[in-house]
Amino acid sequence: MDSSDIIAKLKQHEPSILGREKYREYGVLIPLIETEQGETHVLFEVRAMTMRSQPGDVCFPGGKMDGYDEDEQQCAIRETSEELGLDSSAIRDVFQLDYLISESRIVYPFVGRIMQPQQMSPNESEVERIFTVPLSFFLHSEPEIYQVAYHPVPEKDFPFELIQGGKNYNWNARSRDELFYQYNGNVIWGMTALIINHFVHLIQAADKTRTEG
C-alpha cells in the first residue's frame, strides 16, 4: 500500500475523540426559570437516596444517551422532561454549551428555559427534591476551589522492564480543581459546579464584549 492509497482511505474520515466508543455519553440541562418578580433562577435537583450512583448529590436534570435519542440535545430534553414531570414542549430555547470529558464519560451540557414551572411534578424515584438559586448569586459569587490529586498505580504484572526507568519511572501525577458553591444549606460541587461556573463565565464574557463594543 503506497501513500496515495493511504490518503484516499482517510479522505472520508470525520475527526472525533480518540477512543470515543469506550465513553458513555450524557446530555444534561441547566434549567432556567423566571420568577413572578422577573428574576431568573437556576433549577437544581437533589438525587434520590435510593439511586445507586451519587445518592443525595445536587445535580442538573440529565442522563445517559440511549438508542432512542437522535442527538445529545434530545437526550437532555427527554431526561429533563422525565425527571421533572414536564411535557417536552415546556422546555424551550435550548442551547449547547462546551462539552466535557471526565474519566469514562462525555457530558454535553445545554441551557434551556422552563416555561411552566408550576406544572413540574418531579419523579420521586430519581429526585429527592428540587430547589432554585438566583442566577445573580452565581454571577456575583466565586466558588471555593480545592485540589484533588490523582496518582497512577500500575497493576501488579505491569511490564516495567519495557519502559525507561523501570519501577523508578517518573509518572506524571495530575490534579484537578473541585469547585464548591454553597447556597441556603445546599452544596453544589463536582461536575455540576463546573458546568454552572462555565455557564456563568460565558455570560460574563458576552457582557464584557458588549460593553467594550
BALOBA-1460 file (C-alpha; in Angstrom, 3 decimals):
// residues 213
<rec num="1" residu="m" x="0.000" y="0.000" z="0.000"/>
<rec num="2" residu="d" x="1.521" y="3.310" z="-1.074"/>
<rec num="3" residu="s" x="0.932" y="6.731" z="0.447"/>
<rec num="4" residu="s" x="-1.682" y="7.666" z="-2.186"/>
<rec num="5" residu="d" x="-3.802" y="4.679" z="-1.149"/>
<rec num="6" residu="i" x="-3.469" y="5.647" z="2.489"/>
<rec num="7" residu="i" x="-4.588" y="9.233" z="1.829"/>
<rec num="8" residu="a" x="-7.537" y="8.006" z="-0.227"/>
<rec num="9" residu="k" x="-8.679" y="5.801" z="2.640"/>
<rec num="10" residu="l" x="-8.559" y="8.710" z="5.104"/>
<rec num="11" residu="k" x="-10.366" y="11.301" z="2.980"/>
<rec num="12" residu="q" x="-13.802" y="10.286" z="4.270"/>
<rec num="13" residu="h" x="-12.771" y="10.133" z="7.917"/>
<rec num="14" residu="e" x="-14.598" y="12.525" z="10.234"/>
<rec num="15" residu="p" x="-12.320" y="13.538" z="13.163"/>
<rec num="16" residu="s" x="-13.705" y="12.761" z="16.595"/>
<rec num="17" residu="i" x="-12.426" y="11.922" z="20.081"/>
<rec num="18" residu="l" x="-9.899" y="9.111" z="20.039"/>
<rec num="19" residu="g" x="-11.446" y="6.083" z="21.727"/>
<rec num="20" residu="r" x="-14.903" y="7.680" z="21.787"/>
<rec num="21" residu="e" x="-16.615" y="4.301" z="21.540"/>
<rec num="22" residu="k" x="-15.360" y="3.499" z="25.041"/>
<rec num="23" residu="y" x="-17.026" y="6.533" z="26.595"/>
<rec num="24" residu="r" x="-20.561" y="6.750" z="27.958"/>
<rec num="25" residu="e" x="-22.293" y="9.884" z="26.669"/>
<rec num="26" residu="y" x="-24.697" y="12.047" z="28.658"/>
<rec num="27" residu="g" x="-26.893" y="15.052" z="27.986"/>
<rec num="28" residu="v" x="-27.729" y="17.443" z="30.841"/>
<rec num="29" residu="l" x="-29.736" y="20.668" z="31.019"/>
<rec num="30" residu="i" x="-29.310" y="23.850" z="33.026"/>
<rec num="31" residu="p" x="-32.988" y="24.778" z="33.542"/>
<rec num="32" residu="l" x="-33.736" y="28.495" z="33.779"/>
<rec num="33" residu="i" x="-36.933" y="29.674" z="35.476"/>
<rec num="34" residu="e" x="-38.407" y="33.165" z="35.561"/>
<rec num="35" residu="t" x="-39.938" y="34.049" z="38.929"/>
<rec num="36" residu="e" x="-43.054" y="36.180" z="39.333"/>
<rec num="37" residu="q" x="-40.734" y="39.052" z="40.250"/>
<rec num="38" residu="g" x="-38.993" y="38.746" z="36.886"/>
<rec num="39" residu="e" x="-35.801" y="37.254" z="38.313"/>
<rec num="40" residu="t" x="-34.010" y="34.371" z="36.594"/>
<rec num="41" residu="h" x="-33.333" y="31.327" z="38.768"/>
<rec num="42" residu="v" x="-31.383" y="28.149" z="38.048"/>
<rec num="43" residu="l" x="-33.109" y="24.904" z="38.974"/>
<rec num="44" residu="f" x="-31.231" y="22.034" z="40.613"/>
<rec num="45" residu="e" x="-32.193" y="18.515" z="41.638"/>
<rec num="46" residu="v" x="-31.168" y="16.534" z="44.695"/>
<rec num="47" residu="r" x="-30.759" y="12.907" z="43.665"/>
<rec num="48" residu="a" x="-32.982" y="10.405" z="45.441"/>
<rec num="49" residu="m" x="-31.271" y="8.467" z="48.234"/>
<rec num="50" residu="t" x="-32.349" y="5.230" z="46.555"/>
<rec num="51" residu="m" x="-30.219" y="5.970" z="43.468"/>
<rec num="52" residu="r" x="-27.229" y="3.659" z="43.033"/>
<rec num="53" residu="s" x="-24.997" y="6.451" z="41.761"/>
<rec num="54" residu="q" x="-24.313" y="9.585" z="43.848"/>
<rec num="55" residu="p" x="-27.442" y="9.479" z="46.047"/>
<rec num="56" residu="g" x="-28.198" y="12.810" z="47.716"/>
<rec num="57" residu="d" x="-25.910" y="14.818" z="45.455"/>
<rec num="58" residu="v" x="-27.036" y="18.045" z="43.805"/>
<rec num="59" residu="c" x="-27.192" y="17.823" z="40.024"/>
<rec num="60" residu="f" x="-28.853" y="19.084" z="36.872"/>
<rec num="61" residu="p" x="-31.528" y="17.043" z="35.084"/>
<rec num="62" residu="g" x="-29.954" y="14.704" z="32.578"/>
<rec num="63" residu="g" x="-28.777" y="11.216" z="31.893"/>
<rec num="64" residu="k" x="-27.198" y="8.718" z="29.573"/>
<rec num="65" residu="m" x="-27.984" y="8.709" z="25.878"/>
<rec num="66" residu="d" x="-29.929" y="5.710" z="24.651"/>
<rec num="67" residu="g" x="-30.844" y="4.296" z="21.278"/>
<rec num="68" residu="y" x="-33.985" y="6.422" z="21.061"/>
<rec num="69" residu="d" x="-32.122" y="9.742" z="21.241"/>
<rec num="70" residu="e" x="-31.319" y="11.374" z="17.925"/>
<rec num="71" residu="d" x="-28.608" y="13.506" z="19.491"/>
<rec num="72" residu="e" x="-27.290" y="14.888" z="22.782"/>
<rec num="73" residu="q" x="-29.845" y="17.722" z="22.880"/>
<rec num="74" residu="q" x="-32.779" y="15.377" z="22.562"/>
<rec num="75" residu="c" x="-31.291" y="13.282" z="25.370"/>
<rec num="76" residu="a" x="-31.049" y="16.323" z="27.664"/>
<rec num="77" residu="i" x="-34.637" y="17.356" z="26.896"/>
<rec num="78" residu="r" x="-36.007" y="13.828" z="27.315"/>
<rec num="79" residu="e" x="-34.262" y="13.292" z="30.642"/>
<rec num="80" residu="t" x="-35.359" y="16.693" z="31.935"/>
<rec num="81" residu="s" x="-38.937" y="16.011" z="30.900"/>
<rec num="82" residu="e" x="-38.923" y="12.619" z="32.637"/>
<rec num="83" residu="e" x="-37.232" y="13.779" z="35.832"/>
<rec num="84" residu="l" x="-39.253" y="16.976" z="36.313"/>
<rec num="85" residu="g" x="-42.563" y="15.542" z="35.114"/>
<rec num="86" residu="l" x="-42.909" y="18.108" z="32.346"/>
<rec num="87" residu="d" x="-44.004" y="17.889" z="28.748"/>
<rec num="88" residu="s" x="-41.022" y="18.453" z="26.494"/>
<rec num="89" residu="s" x="-42.852" y="21.382" z="24.886"/>
<rec num="90" residu="a" x="-42.364" y="23.316" z="28.150"/>
<rec num="91" residu="i" x="-38.591" y="23.231" z="27.614"/>
<rec num="92" residu="r" x="-37.650" y="25.946" z="25.151"/>
<rec num="93" residu="d" x="-34.732" y="27.960" z="23.793"/>
<rec num="94" residu="v" x="-32.246" y="25.137" z="24.294"/>
<rec num="95" residu="f" x="-28.619" y="25.959" z="23.501"/>
<rec num="96" residu="q" x="-25.493" y="23.870" z="23.823"/>
<rec num="97" residu="l" x="-22.506" y="24.801" z="25.979"/>
<rec num="98" residu="d" x="-18.985" y="23.346" z="25.824"/>
<rec num="99" residu="y" x="-18.907" y="19.595" z="26.364"/>
<rec num="100" residu="l" x="-16.511" y="17.983" z="28.799"/>
<rec num="101" residu="i" x="-14.699" y="14.671" z="29.109"/>
<rec num="102" residu="s" x="-14.275" y="13.141" z="32.534"/>
<rec num="103" residu="e" x="-12.861" y="9.673" z="33.165"/>
<rec num="104" residu="s" x="-15.165" y="7.368" z="31.181"/>
<rec num="105" residu="r" x="-17.824" y="9.956" z="30.312"/>
<rec num="106" residu="i" x="-18.513" y="12.658" z="27.766"/>
<rec num="107" residu="v" x="-21.060" y="15.140" z="29.096"/>
<rec num="108" residu="y" x="-22.910" y="17.530" z="26.787"/>
<rec num="109" residu="p" x="-24.427" y="20.434" z="28.779"/>
<rec num="110" residu="f" x="-27.283" y="22.547" z="27.453"/>
<rec num="111" residu="v" x="-29.189" y="25.509" z="28.844"/>
<rec num="112" residu="g" x="-32.915" y="25.987" z="28.350"/>
<rec num="113" residu="r" x="-35.965" y="27.789" z="29.703"/>
<rec num="114" residu="i" x="-38.722" y="26.058" z="31.699"/>
<rec num="115" residu="m" x="-41.881" y="27.815" z="30.609"/>
<rec num="116" residu="q" x="-44.420" y="26.261" z="33.013"/>
<rec num="117" residu="p" x="-42.565" y="25.560" z="36.257"/>
<rec num="118" residu="q" x="-45.812" y="25.370" z="38.253"/>
<rec num="119" residu="q" x="-46.637" y="22.169" z="36.358"/>
<rec num="120" residu="m" x="-43.484" y="20.358" z="37.456"/>
<rec num="121" residu="s" x="-44.032" y="17.037" z="39.229"/>
<rec num="122" residu="p" x="-40.571" y="15.555" z="39.935"/>
<rec num="123" residu="n" x="-40.114" y="11.806" z="39.572"/>
<rec num="124" residu="e" x="-39.721" y="10.597" z="43.162"/>
<rec num="125" residu="s" x="-37.745" y="7.519" z="42.136"/>
<rec num="126" residu="e" x="-34.942" y="9.757" z="40.861"/>
<rec num="127" residu="v" x="-35.429" y="13.143" z="42.501"/>
<rec num="128" residu="e" x="-35.489" y="13.679" z="46.270"/>
<rec num="129" residu="r" x="-36.365" y="17.361" z="45.863"/>
<rec num="130" residu="i" x="-35.709" y="20.388" z="43.699"/>
<rec num="131" residu="f" x="-34.603" y="23.903" z="44.564"/>
<rec num="132" residu="t" x="-33.662" y="27.058" z="42.701"/>
<rec num="133" residu="v" x="-30.840" y="29.552" z="43.066"/>
<rec num="134" residu="p" x="-30.951" y="33.107" z="41.693"/>
<rec num="135" residu="l" x="-28.628" y="33.391" z="38.708"/>
<rec num="136" residu="s" x="-27.363" y="36.630" z="40.279"/>
<rec num="137" residu="f" x="-25.861" y="34.555" z="43.114"/>
<rec num="138" residu="f" x="-23.527" y="32.796" z="40.679"/>
<rec num="139" residu="l" x="-22.780" y="35.996" z="38.804"/>
<rec num="140" residu="h" x="-21.540" y="37.646" z="41.994"/>
<rec num="141" residu="s" x="-20.095" y="34.685" z="43.919"/>
<rec num="142" residu="e" x="-16.820" y="32.922" z="43.257"/>
<rec num="143" residu="p" x="-16.720" y="29.203" z="44.055"/>
<rec num="144" residu="e" x="-14.433" y="27.706" z="46.665"/>
<rec num="145" residu="i" x="-11.709" y="25.735" z="44.885"/>
<rec num="146" residu="y" x="-9.870" y="22.696" z="46.228"/>
<rec num="147" residu="q" x="-7.276" y="20.479" z="44.588"/>
<rec num="148" residu="v" x="-7.702" y="16.725" z="44.155"/>
<rec num="149" residu="a" x="-4.556" y="14.813" z="43.190"/>
<rec num="150" residu="y" x="-4.529" y="11.622" z="41.116"/>
<rec num="151" residu="h" x="-1.572" y="9.241" z="41.204"/>
<rec num="152" residu="p" x="-1.072" y="6.365" z="38.723"/>
<rec num="153" residu="v" x="-0.946" y="2.887" z="40.258"/>
<rec num="154" residu="p" x="0.286" y="0.263" z="37.739"/>
<rec num="155" residu="e" x="-1.195" y="-3.214" z="38.074"/>
<rec num="156" residu="k" x="0.922" y="-5.995" z="39.568"/>
<rec num="157" residu="d" x="2.082" y="-7.522" z="36.280"/>
<rec num="158" residu="f" x="2.875" y="-4.169" z="34.635"/>
<rec num="159" residu="p" x="5.928" y="-4.650" z="32.322"/>
<rec num="160" residu="f" x="8.305" y="-2.181" z="33.989"/>
<rec num="161" residu="e" x="11.195" y="-3.769" z="32.074"/>
<rec num="162" residu="l" x="9.781" y="-2.320" z="28.849"/>
<rec num="163" residu="i" x="9.902" y="1.329" z="29.889"/>
<rec num="164" residu="q" x="12.789" y="3.684" z="30.553"/>
<rec num="165" residu="g" x="13.473" y="3.858" z="34.269"/>
<rec num="166" residu="g" x="11.574" y="0.693" z="35.137"/>
<rec num="167" residu="k" x="9.945" y="0.857" z="38.568"/>
<rec num="168" residu="n" x="11.544" y="4.272" z="39.044"/>
<rec num="169" residu="y" x="9.745" y="5.720" z="36.037"/>
<rec num="170" residu="n" x="8.757" y="9.326" z="36.723"/>
<rec num="171" residu="w" x="4.995" y="9.167" z="36.299"/>
<rec num="172" residu="n" x="3.198" y="12.440" z="35.684"/>
<rec num="173" residu="a" x="0.805" y="12.811" z="38.595"/>
<rec num="174" residu="r" x="-2.117" y="15.067" z="37.791"/>
<rec num="175" residu="s" x="-4.643" y="17.058" z="39.743"/>
<rec num="176" residu="r" x="-7.864" y="18.888" z="39.082"/>
<rec num="177" residu="d" x="-9.874" y="21.649" z="40.661"/>
<rec num="178" residu="e" x="-13.017" y="20.765" z="42.563"/>
<rec num="179" residu="l" x="-15.425" y="23.697" z="42.747"/>
<rec num="180" residu="f" x="-17.923" y="24.277" z="45.565"/>
<rec num="181" residu="y" x="-20.870" y="26.655" z="45.819"/>
<rec num="182" residu="q" x="-22.988" y="26.808" z="48.976"/>
<rec num="183" residu="y" x="-26.460" y="28.322" z="48.968"/>
<rec num="184" residu="n" x="-29.107" y="28.057" z="51.711"/>
<rec num="185" residu="g" x="-27.640" y="24.807" z="53.028"/>
<rec num="186" residu="n" x="-27.288" y="23.239" z="49.588"/>
<rec num="187" residu="v" x="-23.827" y="22.208" z="48.393"/>
<rec num="188" residu="i" x="-23.235" y="22.352" z="44.653"/>
<rec num="189" residu="w" x="-19.959" y="20.740" z="43.672"/>
<rec num="190" residu="g" x="-18.236" y="18.404" z="41.226"/>
<rec num="191" residu="m" x="-19.308" y="18.362" z="37.604"/>
<rec num="192" residu="t" x="-22.469" y="20.338" z="38.372"/>
<rec num="193" residu="a" x="-20.428" y="23.199" z="39.846"/>
<rec num="194" residu="l" x="-18.042" y="23.044" z="36.892"/>
<rec num="195" residu="i" x="-20.907" y="23.328" z="34.411"/>
<rec num="196" residu="i" x="-22.635" y="26.251" z="36.159"/>
<rec num="197" residu="n" x="-19.281" y="28.012" z="36.504"/>
<rec num="198" residu="h" x="-18.674" y="27.611" z="32.759"/>
<rec num="199" residu="f" x="-22.168" y="28.910" z="32.008"/>
<rec num="200" residu="v" x="-21.613" y="31.989" z="34.180"/>
<rec num="201" residu="h" x="-18.269" y="32.717" z="32.530"/>
<rec num="202" residu="l" x="-19.921" y="32.613" z="29.098"/>
<rec num="203" residu="i" x="-22.499" y="35.184" z="30.237"/>
<rec num="204" residu="q" x="-19.850" y="37.415" z="31.776"/>
<rec num="205" residu="a" x="-17.650" y="37.203" z="28.669"/>
<rec num="206" residu="a" x="-20.610" y="38.135" z="26.451"/>
<rec num="207" residu="d" x="-21.436" y="41.109" z="28.716"/>
<rec num="208" residu="k" x="-17.830" y="42.283" z="28.598"/>
<rec num="209" residu="t" x="-17.707" y="42.047" z="24.809"/>
<rec num="210" residu="r" x="-20.957" y="44.009" z="24.521"/>
<rec num="211" residu="t" x="-19.688" y="46.697" z="26.883"/>
<rec num="212" residu="e" x="-16.340" y="47.042" z="25.094"/>
<rec num="213" residu="g" x="-18.044" y="47.127" z="21.721"/>
